[in-house]
Amino acid sequence: MTSSEQPETVAAQAIEIVGDATPEQVAALVAVLSAASGGAGDEVTTRHTSPWSAPSGLVRRPVIPAPRSAGVWARSLRP
């Protein structure tokens, strides 16, 4: 890795709590702020689904008549 390829580091911001806060209140504040941060460190992964497992395959498609479709099934059985 060269110096230009080094990953960026994010510095945590310091928060000063003014007043008489209990440890429970500080813990609640930390939980709210960490949830509000949006999880910037988490990577989004997409799940690949196979077309074979698509639920649309369970639905019957409409039968669309082709031109000159009268007797096509009967003629398909003849040599």
mmCIF file of the N, C-alpha and C atoms, coordinates in Angstrom:
data_MODEL
# 
_entry.id   MODEL 
# 
loop_
_atom_site.group_PDB 
_atom_site.id 
_atom_site.type_symbol 
_atom_site.label_atom_id 
_atom_site.label_alt_id 
_atom_site.label_comp_id 
_atom_site.label_asym_id 
_atom_site.label_entity_id 
_atom_site.label_seq_id 
_atom_site.pdbx_PDB_ins_code 
_atom_site.Cartn_x 
_atom_site.Cartn_y 
_atom_site.Cartn_z 
_atom_site.occupancy 
_atom_site.B_iso_or_equiv 
_atom_site.pdbx_formal_charge 
_atom_site.auth_seq_id 
_atom_site.auth_comp_id 
_atom_site.auth_asym_id 
_atom_site.auth_atom_id 
_atom_site.pdbx_PDB_model_num 
ATOM 1   N N  . MET A 1 1  ? 0.829   -1.172  0.000   1.00 0.00 ? 1  MET A N  1 
ATOM 2   C CA . MET A 1 1  ? 0.000   0.000   0.000   1.00 0.00 ? 1  MET A CA 1 
ATOM 3   C C  . MET A 1 1  ? 0.878   1.242   0.000   1.00 0.00 ? 1  MET A C  1 
ATOM 4   N N  . THR A 1 2  ? 0.614   2.152   -0.885  1.00 0.00 ? 2  THR A N  1 
ATOM 5   C CA . THR A 1 2  ? 1.358   3.402   -0.873  1.00 0.00 ? 2  THR A CA 1 
ATOM 6   C C  . THR A 1 2  ? 0.659   4.397   0.032   1.00 0.00 ? 2  THR A C  1 
ATOM 7   N N  . SER A 1 3  ? 1.284   5.542   0.205   1.00 0.00 ? 3  SER A N  1 
ATOM 8   C CA . SER A 1 3  ? 0.704   6.539   1.114   1.00 0.00 ? 3  SER A CA 1 
ATOM 9   C C  . SER A 1 3  ? -0.605  7.104   0.580   1.00 0.00 ? 3  SER A C  1 
ATOM 10  N N  . SER A 1 4  ? -0.809  7.094   -0.737  1.00 0.00 ? 4  SER A N  1 
ATOM 11  C CA . SER A 1 4  ? -2.056  7.630   -1.291  1.00 0.00 ? 4  SER A CA 1 
ATOM 12  C C  . SER A 1 4  ? -3.204  6.626   -1.206  1.00 0.00 ? 4  SER A C  1 
ATOM 13  N N  . GLU A 1 5  ? -2.910  5.345   -0.958  1.00 0.00 ? 5  GLU A N  1 
ATOM 14  C CA . GLU A 1 5  ? -3.936  4.313   -0.908  1.00 0.00 ? 5  GLU A CA 1 
ATOM 15  C C  . GLU A 1 5  ? -4.379  3.960   0.508   1.00 0.00 ? 5  GLU A C  1 
ATOM 16  N N  . GLN A 1 6  ? -3.921  4.691   1.509   1.00 0.00 ? 6  GLN A N  1 
ATOM 17  C CA . GLN A 1 6  ? -4.288  4.362   2.880   1.00 0.00 ? 6  GLN A CA 1 
ATOM 18  C C  . GLN A 1 6  ? -5.746  4.717   3.130   1.00 0.00 ? 6  GLN A C  1 
ATOM 19  N N  . PRO A 1 7  ? -6.471  3.868   3.854   1.00 0.00 ? 7  PRO A N  1 
ATOM 20  C CA . PRO A 1 7  ? -7.883  4.147   4.118   1.00 0.00 ? 7  PRO A CA 1 
ATOM 21  C C  . PRO A 1 7  ? -8.042  5.342   5.051   1.00 0.00 ? 7  PRO A C  1 
ATOM 22  N N  . GLU A 1 8  ? -9.161  6.027   4.878   1.00 0.00 ? 8  GLU A N  1 
ATOM 23  C CA . GLU A 1 8  ? -9.437  7.184   5.720   1.00 0.00 ? 8  GLU A CA 1 
ATOM 24  C C  . GLU A 1 8  ? -9.865  6.723   7.107   1.00 0.00 ? 8  GLU A C  1 
ATOM 25  N N  . THR A 1 9  ? -9.443  7.457   8.105   1.00 0.00 ? 9  THR A N  1 
ATOM 26  C CA . THR A 1 9  ? -9.879  7.170   9.464   1.00 0.00 ? 9  THR A CA 1 
ATOM 27  C C  . THR A 1 9  ? -10.811 8.279   9.909   1.00 0.00 ? 9  THR A C  1 
ATOM 28  N N  . VAL A 1 10 ? -11.863 7.900   10.591  1.00 0.00 ? 10 VAL A N  1 
ATOM 29  C CA . VAL A 1 10 ? -12.849 8.861   11.059  1.00 0.00 ? 10 VAL A CA 1 
ATOM 30  C C  . VAL A 1 10 ? -12.623 9.076   12.541  1.00 0.00 ? 10 VAL A C  1 
ATOM 31  N N  . ALA A 1 11 ? -12.406 10.323  12.917  1.00 0.00 ? 11 ALA A N  1 
ATOM 32  C CA . ALA A 1 11 ? -12.187 10.647  14.323  1.00 0.00 ? 11 ALA A CA 1 
ATOM 33  C C  . ALA A 1 11 ? -13.530 10.801  15.018  1.00 0.00 ? 11 ALA A C  1 
ATOM 34  N N  . ALA A 1 12 ? -13.629 10.237  16.210  1.00 0.00 ? 12 ALA A N  1 
ATOM 35  C CA . ALA A 1 12 ? -14.861 10.359  16.988  1.00 0.00 ? 12 ALA A CA 1 
ATOM 36  C C  . ALA A 1 12 ? -14.934 11.752  17.594  1.00 0.00 ? 12 ALA A C  1 
ATOM 37  N N  . GLN A 1 13 ? -16.128 12.309  17.609  1.00 0.00 ? 13 GLN A N  1 
ATOM 38  C CA . GLN A 1 13 ? -16.308 13.634  18.187  1.00 0.00 ? 13 GLN A CA 1 
ATOM 39  C C  . GLN A 1 13 ? -16.509 13.497  19.685  1.00 0.00 ? 13 GLN A C  1 
ATOM 40  N N  . ALA A 1 14 ? -15.911 14.419  20.425  1.00 0.00 ? 14 ALA A N  1 
ATOM 41  C CA . ALA A 1 14 ? -16.047 14.411  21.880  1.00 0.00 ? 14 ALA A CA 1 
ATOM 42  C C  . ALA A 1 14 ? -17.299 15.191  22.270  1.00 0.00 ? 14 ALA A C  1 
ATOM 43  N N  . ILE A 1 15 ? -18.085 14.624  23.166  1.00 0.00 ? 15 ILE A N  1 
ATOM 44  C CA . ILE A 1 15 ? -19.295 15.276  23.654  1.00 0.00 ? 15 ILE A CA 1 
ATOM 45  C C  . ILE A 1 15 ? -19.118 15.502  25.147  1.00 0.00 ? 15 ILE A C  1 
ATOM 46  N N  . GLU A 1 16 ? -19.328 16.729  25.560  1.00 0.00 ? 16 GLU A N  1 
ATOM 47  C CA . GLU A 1 16 ? -19.212 17.059  26.973  1.00 0.00 ? 16 GLU A CA 1 
ATOM 48  C C  . GLU A 1 16 ? -20.617 17.156  27.555  1.00 0.00 ? 16 GLU A C  1 
ATOM 49  N N  . ILE A 1 17 ? -20.880 16.360  28.576  1.00 0.00 ? 17 ILE A N  1 
ATOM 50  C CA . ILE A 1 17 ? -22.180 16.371  29.239  1.00 0.00 ? 17 ILE A CA 1 
ATOM 51  C C  . ILE A 1 17 ? -22.093 17.334  30.412  1.00 0.00 ? 17 ILE A C  1 
ATOM 52  N N  . VAL A 1 18 ? -22.903 18.387  30.346  1.00 0.00 ? 18 VAL A N  1 
ATOM 53  C CA . VAL A 1 18 ? -22.889 19.422  31.377  1.00 0.00 ? 18 VAL A CA 1 
ATOM 54  C C  . VAL A 1 18 ? -24.046 19.160  32.329  1.00 0.00 ? 18 VAL A C  1 
ATOM 55  N N  . GLY A 1 19 ? -23.784 19.183  33.603  1.00 0.00 ? 19 GLY A N  1 
ATOM 56  C CA . GLY A 1 19 ? -24.831 18.974  34.590  1.00 0.00 ? 19 GLY A CA 1 
ATOM 57  C C  . GLY A 1 19 ? -24.600 17.698  35.363  1.00 0.00 ? 19 GLY A C  1 
ATOM 58  N N  . ASP A 1 20 ? -25.559 17.350  36.171  1.00 0.00 ? 20 ASP A N  1 
ATOM 59  C CA . ASP A 1 20 ? -25.469 16.168  37.020  1.00 0.00 ? 20 ASP A CA 1 
ATOM 60  C C  . ASP A 1 20 ? -26.231 15.028  36.342  1.00 0.00 ? 20 ASP A C  1 
ATOM 61  N N  . ALA A 1 21 ? -25.523 14.231  35.534  1.00 0.00 ? 21 ALA A N  1 
ATOM 62  C CA . ALA A 1 21 ? -26.153 13.126  34.820  1.00 0.00 ? 21 ALA A CA 1 
ATOM 63  C C  . ALA A 1 21 ? -25.798 11.812  35.493  1.00 0.00 ? 21 ALA A C  1 
ATOM 64  N N  . THR A 1 22 ? -26.789 10.950  35.614  1.00 0.00 ? 22 THR A N  1 
ATOM 65  C CA . THR A 1 22 ? -26.557 9.627   36.193  1.00 0.00 ? 22 THR A CA 1 
ATOM 66  C C  . THR A 1 22 ? -25.937 8.725   35.134  1.00 0.00 ? 22 THR A C  1 
ATOM 67  N N  . PRO A 1 23 ? -25.311 7.635   35.538  1.00 0.00 ? 23 PRO A N  1 
ATOM 68  C CA . PRO A 1 23 ? -24.755 6.706   34.543  1.00 0.00 ? 23 PRO A CA 1 
ATOM 69  C C  . PRO A 1 23 ? -25.824 6.147   33.595  1.00 0.00 ? 23 PRO A C  1 
ATOM 70  N N  . GLU A 1 24 ? -27.057 5.979   34.082  1.00 0.00 ? 24 GLU A N  1 
ATOM 71  C CA . GLU A 1 24 ? -28.136 5.491   33.224  1.00 0.00 ? 24 GLU A CA 1 
ATOM 72  C C  . GLU A 1 24 ? -28.479 6.516   32.150  1.00 0.00 ? 24 GLU A C  1 
ATOM 73  N N  . GLN A 1 25 ? -28.470 7.800   32.513  1.00 0.00 ? 25 GLN A N  1 
ATOM 74  C CA . GLN A 1 25 ? -28.767 8.847   31.543  1.00 0.00 ? 25 GLN A CA 1 
ATOM 75  C C  . GLN A 1 25 ? -27.662 8.956   30.495  1.00 0.00 ? 25 GLN A C  1 
ATOM 76  N N  . VAL A 1 26 ? -26.430 8.797   30.931  1.00 0.00 ? 26 VAL A N  1 
ATOM 77  C CA . VAL A 1 26 ? -25.310 8.829   29.987  1.00 0.00 ? 26 VAL A CA 1 
ATOM 78  C C  . VAL A 1 26 ? -25.392 7.635   29.039  1.00 0.00 ? 26 VAL A C  1 
ATOM 79  N N  . ALA A 1 27 ? -25.737 6.474   29.567  1.00 0.00 ? 27 ALA A N  1 
ATOM 80  C CA . ALA A 1 27 ? -25.874 5.285   28.724  1.00 0.00 ? 27 ALA A CA 1 
ATOM 81  C C  . ALA A 1 27 ? -27.004 5.459   27.716  1.00 0.00 ? 27 ALA A C  1 
ATOM 82  N N  . ALA A 1 28 ? -28.111 6.064   28.149  1.00 0.00 ? 28 ALA A N  1 
ATOM 83  C CA . ALA A 1 28 ? -29.225 6.315   27.234  1.00 0.00 ? 28 ALA A CA 1 
ATOM 84  C C  . ALA A 1 28 ? -28.819 7.299   26.145  1.00 0.00 ? 28 ALA A C  1 
ATOM 85  N N  . LEU A 1 29 ? -28.064 8.322   26.509  1.00 0.00 ? 29 LEU A N  1 
ATOM 86  C CA . LEU A 1 29 ? -27.593 9.304   25.532  1.00 0.00 ? 29 LEU A CA 1 
ATOM 87  C C  . LEU A 1 29 ? -26.658 8.659   24.514  1.00 0.00 ? 29 LEU A C  1 
ATOM 88  N N  . VAL A 1 30 ? -25.761 7.821   24.983  1.00 0.00 ? 30 VAL A N  1 
ATOM 89  C CA . VAL A 1 30 ? -24.837 7.131   24.080  1.00 0.00 ? 30 VAL A CA 1 
ATOM 90  C C  . VAL A 1 30 ? -25.603 6.204   23.140  1.00 0.00 ? 30 VAL A C  1 
ATOM 91  N N  . ALA A 1 31 ? -26.619 5.507   23.657  1.00 0.00 ? 31 ALA A N  1 
ATOM 92  C CA . ALA A 1 31 ? -27.404 4.604   22.817  1.00 0.00 ? 31 ALA A CA 1 
ATOM 93  C C  . ALA A 1 31 ? -28.159 5.368   21.736  1.00 0.00 ? 31 ALA A C  1 
ATOM 94  N N  . VAL A 1 32 ? -28.738 6.507   22.100  1.00 0.00 ? 32 VAL A N  1 
ATOM 95  C CA . VAL A 1 32 ? -29.494 7.303   21.127  1.00 0.00 ? 32 VAL A CA 1 
ATOM 96  C C  . VAL A 1 32 ? -28.571 7.870   20.058  1.00 0.00 ? 32 VAL A C  1 
ATOM 97  N N  . LEU A 1 33 ? -27.429 8.393   20.465  1.00 0.00 ? 33 LEU A N  1 
ATOM 98  C CA . LEU A 1 33 ? -26.510 8.981   19.493  1.00 0.00 ? 33 LEU A CA 1 
ATOM 99  C C  . LEU A 1 33 ? -25.883 7.927   18.581  1.00 0.00 ? 33 LEU A C  1 
ATOM 100 N N  . SER A 1 34 ? -25.592 6.760   19.117  1.00 0.00 ? 34 SER A N  1 
ATOM 101 C CA . SER A 1 34 ? -25.021 5.713   18.263  1.00 0.00 ? 34 SER A CA 1 
ATOM 102 C C  . SER A 1 34 ? -26.060 5.167   17.289  1.00 0.00 ? 34 SER A C  1 
ATOM 103 N N  . ALA A 1 35 ? -27.330 5.128   17.699  1.00 0.00 ? 35 ALA A N  1 
ATOM 104 C CA . ALA A 1 35 ? -28.380 4.687   16.781  1.00 0.00 ? 35 ALA A CA 1 
ATOM 105 C C  . ALA A 1 35 ? -28.652 5.742   15.715  1.00 0.00 ? 35 ALA A C  1 
ATOM 106 N N  . ALA A 1 36 ? -28.514 7.012   16.076  1.00 0.00 ? 36 ALA A N  1 
ATOM 107 C CA . ALA A 1 36 ? -28.763 8.094   15.125  1.00 0.00 ? 36 ALA A CA 1 
ATOM 108 C C  . ALA A 1 36 ? -27.632 8.248   14.120  1.00 0.00 ? 36 ALA A C  1 
ATOM 109 N N  . SER A 1 37 ? -26.475 7.686   14.416  1.00 0.00 ? 37 SER A N  1 
ATOM 110 C CA . SER A 1 37 ? -25.342 7.841   13.504  1.00 0.00 ? 37 SER A CA 1 
ATOM 111 C C  . SER A 1 37 ? -25.558 7.083   12.206  1.00 0.00 ? 37 SER A C  1 
ATOM 112 N N  . GLY A 1 38 ? -26.427 6.100   12.199  1.00 0.00 ? 38 GLY A N  1 
ATOM 113 C CA . GLY A 1 38 ? -26.733 5.382   10.971  1.00 0.00 ? 38 GLY A CA 1 
ATOM 114 C C  . GLY A 1 38 ? -25.807 4.240   10.660  1.00 0.00 ? 38 GLY A C  1 
ATOM 115 N N  . GLY A 1 39 ? -24.880 3.940   11.507  1.00 0.00 ? 39 GLY A N  1 
ATOM 116 C CA . GLY A 1 39 ? -23.986 2.803   11.277  1.00 0.00 ? 39 GLY A CA 1 
ATOM 117 C C  . GLY A 1 39 ? -23.121 2.995   10.052  1.00 0.00 ? 39 GLY A C  1 
ATOM 118 N N  . ALA A 1 40 ? -22.336 4.054   10.012  1.00 0.00 ? 40 ALA A N  1 
ATOM 119 C CA . ALA A 1 40 ? -21.505 4.364   8.852   1.00 0.00 ? 40 ALA A CA 1 
ATOM 120 C C  . ALA A 1 40 ? -20.477 3.273   8.584   1.00 0.00 ? 40 ALA A C  1 
ATOM 121 N N  . GLY A 1 41 ? -20.101 2.502   9.588   1.00 0.00 ? 41 GLY A N  1 
ATOM 122 C CA . GLY A 1 41 ? -19.113 1.458   9.405   1.00 0.00 ? 41 GLY A CA 1 
ATOM 123 C C  . GLY A 1 41 ? -19.676 0.188   8.789   1.00 0.00 ? 41 GLY A C  1 
ATOM 124 N N  . ASP A 1 42 ? -20.979 0.047   8.760   1.00 0.00 ? 42 ASP A N  1 
ATOM 125 C CA . ASP A 1 42 ? -21.595 -1.155  8.212   1.00 0.00 ? 42 ASP A CA 1 
ATOM 126 C C  . ASP A 1 42 ? -21.630 -1.070  6.690   1.00 0.00 ? 42 ASP A C  1 
ATOM 127 N N  . GLU A 1 43 ? -21.255 -2.159  6.052   1.00 0.00 ? 43 GLU A N  1 
ATOM 128 C CA . GLU A 1 43 ? -21.314 -2.207  4.601   1.00 0.00 ? 43 GLU A CA 1 
ATOM 129 C C  . GLU A 1 43 ? -22.640 -2.815  4.176   1.00 0.00 ? 43 GLU A C  1 
ATOM 130 N N  . VAL A 1 44 ? -23.201 -2.273  3.124   1.00 0.00 ? 44 VAL A N  1 
ATOM 131 C CA . VAL A 1 44 ? -24.470 -2.764  2.610   1.00 0.00 ? 44 VAL A CA 1 
ATOM 132 C C  . VAL A 1 44 ? -24.181 -3.919  1.665   1.00 0.00 ? 44 VAL A C  1 
ATOM 133 N N  . THR A 1 45 ? -24.804 -5.049  1.907   1.00 0.00 ? 45 THR A N  1 
ATOM 134 C CA . THR A 1 45 ? -24.635 -6.193  1.030   1.00 0.00 ? 45 THR A CA 1 
ATOM 135 C C  . THR A 1 45 ? -25.968 -6.505  0.376   1.00 0.00 ? 45 THR A C  1 
ATOM 136 N N  . THR A 1 46 ? -25.916 -6.828  -0.885  1.00 0.00 ? 46 THR A N  1 
ATOM 137 C CA . THR A 1 46 ? -27.129 -7.212  -1.594  1.00 0.00 ? 46 THR A CA 1 
ATOM 138 C C  . THR A 1 46 ? -27.140 -8.723  -1.743  1.00 0.00 ? 46 THR A C  1 
ATOM 139 N N  . ARG A 1 47 ? -28.295 -9.292  -1.611  1.00 0.00 ? 47 ARG A N  1 
ATOM 140 C CA . ARG A 1 47 ? -28.434 -10.736 -1.713  1.00 0.00 ? 47 ARG A CA 1 
ATOM 141 C C  . ARG A 1 47 ? -28.893 -11.093 -3.115  1.00 0.00 ? 47 ARG A C  1 
ATOM 142 N N  . HIS A 1 48 ? -28.166 -11.976 -3.760  1.00 0.00 ? 48 HIS A N  1 
ATOM 143 C CA . HIS A 1 48 ? -28.513 -12.405 -5.107  1.00 0.00 ? 48 HIS A CA 1 
ATOM 144 C C  . HIS A 1 48 ? -29.552 -13.516 -5.025  1.00 0.00 ? 48 HIS A C  1 
ATOM 145 N N  . THR A 1 49 ? -30.669 -13.302 -5.672  1.00 0.00 ? 49 THR A N  1 
ATOM 146 C CA . THR A 1 49 ? -31.693 -14.339 -5.722  1.00 0.00 ? 49 THR A CA 1 
ATOM 147 C C  . THR A 1 49 ? -31.727 -14.923 -7.125  1.00 0.00 ? 49 THR A C  1 
ATOM 148 N N  . SER A 1 50 ? -31.850 -16.200 -7.187  1.00 0.00 ? 50 SER A N  1 
ATOM 149 C CA . SER A 1 50 ? -31.884 -16.900 -8.457  1.00 0.00 ? 50 SER A CA 1 
ATOM 150 C C  . SER A 1 50 ? -33.248 -16.729 -9.119  1.00 0.00 ? 50 SER A C  1 
ATOM 151 N N  . PRO A 1 51 ? -33.288 -16.606 -10.441 1.00 0.00 ? 51 PRO A N  1 
ATOM 152 C CA . PRO A 1 51 ? -34.588 -16.538 -11.120 1.00 0.00 ? 51 PRO A CA 1 
ATOM 153 C C  . PRO A 1 51 ? -35.411 -17.811 -10.928 1.00 0.00 ? 51 PRO A C  1 
ATOM 154 N N  . TRP A 1 52 ? -34.746 -18.916 -10.615 1.00 0.00 ? 52 TRP A N  1 
ATOM 155 C CA . TRP A 1 52 ? -35.471 -20.165 -10.413 1.00 0.00 ? 52 TRP A CA 1 
ATOM 156 C C  . TRP A 1 52 ? -36.306 -20.122 -9.134  1.00 0.00 ? 52 TRP A C  1 
ATOM 157 N N  . SER A 1 53 ? -35.912 -19.311 -8.167  1.00 0.00 ? 53 SER A N  1 
ATOM 158 C CA . SER A 1 53 ? -36.659 -19.244 -6.915  1.00 0.00 ? 53 SER A CA 1 
ATOM 159 C C  . SER A 1 53 ? -37.597 -18.042 -6.862  1.00 0.00 ? 53 SER A C  1 
ATOM 160 N N  . ALA A 1 54 ? -37.818 -17.390 -7.986  1.00 0.00 ? 54 ALA A N  1 
ATOM 161 C CA . ALA A 1 54 ? -38.690 -16.217 -8.020  1.00 0.00 ? 54 ALA A CA 1 
ATOM 162 C C  . ALA A 1 54 ? -40.143 -16.642 -7.798  1.00 0.00 ? 54 ALA A C  1 
ATOM 163 N N  . PRO A 1 55 ? -40.888 -15.909 -6.967  1.00 0.00 ? 55 PRO A N  1 
ATOM 164 C CA . PRO A 1 55 ? -42.283 -16.274 -6.727  1.00 0.00 ? 55 PRO A CA 1 
ATOM 165 C C  . PRO A 1 55 ? -43.168 -16.088 -7.952  1.00 0.00 ? 55 PRO A C  1 
ATOM 166 N N  . SER A 1 56 ? -42.715 -15.344 -8.952  1.00 0.00 ? 56 SER A N  1 
ATOM 167 C CA . SER A 1 56 ? -43.537 -15.171 -10.147 1.00 0.00 ? 56 SER A CA 1 
ATOM 168 C C  . SER A 1 56 ? -43.657 -16.468 -10.944 1.00 0.00 ? 56 SER A C  1 
ATOM 169 N N  . GLY A 1 57 ? -42.763 -17.423 -10.693 1.00 0.00 ? 57 GLY A N  1 
ATOM 170 C CA . GLY A 1 57 ? -42.855 -18.706 -11.375 1.00 0.00 ? 57 GLY A CA 1 
ATOM 171 C C  . GLY A 1 57 ? -44.012 -19.557 -10.888 1.00 0.00 ? 57 GLY A C  1 
ATOM 172 N N  . LEU A 1 58 ? -44.569 -19.225 -9.727  1.00 0.00 ? 58 LEU A N  1 
ATOM 173 C CA . LEU A 1 58 ? -45.698 -19.981 -9.194  1.00 0.00 ? 58 LEU A CA 1 
ATOM 174 C C  . LEU A 1 58 ? -47.038 -19.501 -9.747  1.00 0.00 ? 58 LEU A C  1 
ATOM 175 N N  . VAL A 1 59 ? -47.026 -18.365 -10.412 1.00 0.00 ? 59 VAL A N  1 
ATOM 176 C CA . VAL A 1 59 ? -48.257 -17.788 -10.938 1.00 0.00 ? 59 VAL A CA 1 
ATOM 177 C C  . VAL A 1 59 ? -48.428 -18.224 -12.382 1.00 0.00 ? 59 VAL A C  1 
ATOM 178 N N  . ARG A 1 60 ? -49.628 -18.644 -12.727 1.00 0.00 ? 60 ARG A N  1 
ATOM 179 C CA . ARG A 1 60 ? -49.898 -19.087 -14.083 1.00 0.00 ? 60 ARG A CA 1 
ATOM 180 C C  . ARG A 1 60 ? -49.979 -17.887 -15.012 1.00 0.00 ? 60 ARG A C  1 
ATOM 181 N N  . ARG A 1 61 ? -49.338 -17.999 -16.146 1.00 0.00 ? 61 ARG A N  1 
ATOM 182 C CA . ARG A 1 61 ? -49.357 -16.926 -17.130 1.00 0.00 ? 61 ARG A CA 1 
ATOM 183 C C  . ARG A 1 61 ? -50.589 -17.073 -18.020 1.00 0.00 ? 61 ARG A C  1 
ATOM 184 N N  . PRO A 1 62 ? -51.100 -15.966 -18.541 1.00 0.00 ? 62 PRO A N  1 
ATOM 185 C CA . PRO A 1 62 ? -52.281 -16.064 -19.398 1.00 0.00 ? 62 PRO A CA 1 
ATOM 186 C C  . PRO A 1 62 ? -51.952 -16.745 -20.723 1.00 0.00 ? 62 PRO A C  1 
ATOM 187 N N  . VAL A 1 63 ? -52.918 -17.451 -21.259 1.00 0.00 ? 63 VAL A N  1 
ATOM 188 C CA . VAL A 1 63 ? -52.763 -18.106 -22.546 1.00 0.00 ? 63 VAL A CA 1 
ATOM 189 C C  . VAL A 1 63 ? -53.121 -17.089 -23.618 1.00 0.00 ? 63 VAL A C  1 
ATOM 190 N N  . ILE A 1 64 ? -52.169 -16.814 -24.475 1.00 0.00 ? 64 ILE A N  1 
ATOM 191 C CA . ILE A 1 64 ? -52.389 -15.850 -25.547 1.00 0.00 ? 64 ILE A CA 1 
ATOM 192 C C  . ILE A 1 64 ? -52.503 -16.632 -26.848 1.00 0.00 ? 64 ILE A C  1 
ATOM 193 N N  . PRO A 1 65 ? -53.660 -16.551 -27.507 1.00 0.00 ? 65 PRO A N  1 
ATOM 194 C CA . PRO A 1 65 ? -53.819 -17.312 -28.751 1.00 0.00 ? 65 PRO A CA 1 
ATOM 195 C C  . PRO A 1 65 ? -52.941 -16.745 -29.864 1.00 0.00 ? 65 PRO A C  1 
ATOM 196 N N  . ALA A 1 66 ? -52.307 -17.634 -30.582 1.00 0.00 ? 66 ALA A N  1 
ATOM 197 C CA . ALA A 1 66 ? -51.465 -17.234 -31.700 1.00 0.00 ? 66 ALA A CA 1 
ATOM 198 C C  . ALA A 1 66 ? -52.324 -17.159 -32.960 1.00 0.00 ? 66 ALA A C  1 
ATOM 199 N N  . PRO A 1 67 ? -51.857 -16.494 -33.981 1.00 0.00 ? 67 PRO A N  1 
ATOM 200 C CA . PRO A 1 67 ? -52.616 -16.481 -35.238 1.00 0.00 ? 67 PRO A CA 1 
ATOM 201 C C  . PRO A 1 67 ? -52.750 -17.894 -35.795 1.00 0.00 ? 67 PRO A C  1 
ATOM 202 N N  . ARG A 1 68 ? -53.888 -18.185 -36.353 1.00 0.00 ? 68 ARG A N  1 
ATOM 203 C CA . ARG A 1 68 ? -54.217 -19.512 -36.899 1.00 0.00 ? 68 ARG A CA 1 
ATOM 204 C C  . ARG A 1 68 ? -54.017 -20.592 -35.847 1.00 0.00 ? 68 ARG A C  1 
ATOM 205 N N  . SER A 1 69 ? -54.528 -20.343 -34.638 1.00 0.00 ? 69 SER A N  1 
ATOM 206 C CA . SER A 1 69 ? -54.312 -21.292 -33.551 1.00 0.00 ? 69 SER A CA 1 
ATOM 207 C C  . SER A 1 69 ? -55.330 -22.425 -33.537 1.00 0.00 ? 69 SER A C  1 
ATOM 208 N N  . ALA A 1 70 ? -56.330 -22.376 -34.400 1.00 0.00 ? 70 ALA A N  1 
ATOM 209 C CA . ALA A 1 70 ? -57.336 -23.440 -34.407 1.00 0.00 ? 70 ALA A CA 1 
ATOM 210 C C  . ALA A 1 70 ? -56.703 -24.731 -34.916 1.00 0.00 ? 70 ALA A C  1 
ATOM 211 N N  . GLY A 1 71 ? -56.712 -25.752 -34.089 1.00 0.00 ? 71 GLY A N  1 
ATOM 212 C CA . GLY A 1 71 ? -56.200 -27.051 -34.482 1.00 0.00 ? 71 GLY A CA 1 
ATOM 213 C C  . GLY A 1 71 ? -54.691 -27.197 -34.381 1.00 0.00 ? 71 GLY A C  1 
ATOM 214 N N  . VAL A 1 72 ? -54.005 -26.265 -33.759 1.00 0.00 ? 72 VAL A N  1 
ATOM 215 C CA . VAL A 1 72 ? -52.547 -26.344 -33.655 1.00 0.00 ? 72 VAL A CA 1 
ATOM 216 C C  . VAL A 1 72 ? -52.135 -27.537 -32.812 1.00 0.00 ? 72 VAL A C  1 
ATOM 217 N N  . TRP A 1 73 ? -52.841 -27.781 -31.695 1.00 0.00 ? 73 TRP A N  1 
ATOM 218 C CA . TRP A 1 73 ? -52.492 -28.911 -30.834 1.00 0.00 ? 73 TRP A CA 1 
ATOM 219 C C  . TRP A 1 73 ? -52.718 -30.238 -31.560 1.00 0.00 ? 73 TRP A C  1 
ATOM 220 N N  . ALA A 1 74 ? -53.778 -30.328 -32.299 1.00 0.00 ? 74 ALA A N  1 
ATOM 221 C CA . ALA A 1 74 ? -54.040 -31.574 -33.029 1.00 0.00 ? 74 ALA A CA 1 
ATOM 222 C C  . ALA A 1 74 ? -52.994 -31.795 -34.113 1.00 0.00 ? 74 ALA A C  1 
ATOM 223 N N  . ARG A 1 75 ? -52.589 -30.757 -34.802 1.00 0.00 ? 75 ARG A N  1 
ATOM 224 C CA . ARG A 1 75 ? -51.587 -30.900 -35.855 1.00 0.00 ? 75 ARG A CA 1 
ATOM 225 C C  . ARG A 1 75 ? -50.200 -31.165 -35.290 1.00 0.00 ? 75 ARG A C  1 
ATOM 226 N N  . SER A 1 76 ? -49.937 -30.758 -34.038 1.00 0.00 ? 76 SER A N  1 
ATOM 227 C CA . SER A 1 76 ? -48.606 -30.971 -33.476 1.00 0.00 ? 76 SER A CA 1 
ATOM 228 C C  . SER A 1 76 ? -48.349 -32.440 -33.168 1.00 0.00 ? 76 SER A C  1 
ATOM 229 N N  . LEU A 1 77 ? -49.407 -33.241 -33.050 1.00 0.00 ? 77 LEU A N  1 
ATOM 230 C CA . LEU A 1 77 ? -49.242 -34.666 -32.757 1.00 0.00 ? 77 LEU A CA 1 
ATOM 231 C C  . LEU A 1 77 ? -49.081 -35.500 -34.014 1.00 0.00 ? 77 LEU A C  1 
ATOM 232 N N  . ARG A 1 78 ? -49.371 -34.937 -35.154 1.00 0.00 ? 78 ARG A N  1 
ATOM 233 C CA . ARG A 1 78 ? -49.277 -35.685 -36.410 1.00 0.00 ? 78 ARG A CA 1 
ATOM 234 C C  . ARG A 1 78 ? -47.873 -35.556 -36.988 1.00 0.00 ? 78 ARG A C  1 
ATOM 235 N N  . PRO A 1 79 ? -47.379 -36.619 -37.634 1.00 0.00 ? 79 PRO A N  1 
ATOM 236 C CA . PRO A 1 79 ? -46.036 -36.562 -38.240 1.00 0.00 ? 79 PRO A CA 1 
ATOM 237 C C  . PRO A 1 79 ? -45.988 -35.717 -39.493 1.00 0.00 ? 79 PRO A C  1 
# 
